[in-house]
Amino acid sequence: MKTLSADKSKVQIGVVPEEAALLLQGLEAQRAELGSIAEELIELLRAKGVRPPPSPDHIRTEFLGPEG
């Protein structure tokens, strides 16, 4: 992420698509805690065509016993 331009009323940033997708995913996961600012950012990202990253085909879980 880098700042493209900034003044007293707005800031324009540039991010690669993968970062934007992760940002959208995080905002959607915390939208209840973040409130209206999250909703506004989600709308802006989606309007630019950003989609959250795809879910993995398989979630790998492992158990490490008490012996460590």
Secondary structure, DSSP 4 states (H G I P E B T S, - for coil): -EEEEE-SS-EEEE--HHHHHHHHHHHHHTHHHHTHHHHHHHHHHHHTT--PPPPPSS-------TT-
